[in-house]
Amino acid sequence: MRPARTLVALTVVASMLTPLSALAQEDTPTTEVESLGISTPYPRISVEAGDQASFDLAVVAPDPSPVALEVTDIPDGWTAVFRGGGFEIDGVTAGPEAPEVSLDIGVPVDATDGAYDIGVSASNGGSAVSLALQVRVSAQAGGEVSLNPDFPGLRVPTGEAATFSVELRNDTPSDLEFELSSTGPAGWDVTAEPTSEPQATTIQVDSGSTAQVTVEATAPPGVESGQYPISVQASSPETQVQAEMIVEIVGSFSIELSTLDQRLSTEVSADGSTEIPLVVTNTGTAPITTIELTATAPSNWEVSFAEPVIAQLGAGESANLAATIAPSDQAIAGDYVITFRADSDEANTTVDIRTTVNPSAIWGFVGVALIVLTLVGLAWVFRRYGRR
């Protein structure tokens, strides 16, 4: 009984595995080639006179076998070369899977516009097949190379770099290597380099592809506000292109606040006031408007300005003004700090001035009077009781 049961179990398992095996075979892709064949996805292409036309060829056979390749028809003066694996070839070993093969057709520079037929054959001894190709020569077929900045103009303050992103597009049928260069006004620092390879000066752009170029332009110190032209060039043995950009310098904004004699200290009496001369200087390269002067002083002190607002100050110009400091009635002798501030929408600055409060002159007179009275009193005492 036990062998019979085992036989039944094996039969059931085999019946279950048979469909799975069939499904696995159905999912496995197979390539069947019945005969020798040669083809290309693009049998008709257009190029300019003097360019090269390239065809990708697929050569297949039922079984791996050597296949000879030959160009059977080509116009006079044209050239044809089969290539594979980086070499010039005359044949391939073809099978169900097509090896990578290309046919490069050289078009003379004096070729006139029109359509030209090219014939190609493949043979393996037992059979031969042919492929008809066509090259159309046209002055408009070669495509072009272009340089296109994302933004043709940038506005930056003096001292800051303007950075452009420029697209280099190769719409020609050939892979090209370009030498990058750039120009700008005298004294400017302008560089052009591949975005993906900083510090490089050349860039490879395949046919139908694009690459990004970074152009950076920095103005020299002290340059005046205005618009300045910047250009970038991409040159190859076949062509040269150029793009123009504009950098607008809006000037830098900075101001400086100090005293007329550059001393950052002053003195004031406890019961009086003192005037301190201040100087506001525009140290930037652009005009600054509406400069407001304020001060932060100890509690109950008073600081006033003869002209609290400067309407406009040109680049490199200075304005003299006076500030009056009056300490609090409760101020005692000692050193205090007053912070002066110059504010505008474009720039601001501060300066701290140490202010020394001296005792009131009245107390000086009182002290002198007390000394005099003391001396008089001592003199009277000596005169009255000195002889006793």
Disulfide bonds with the S-S distance in Angstrom:
none
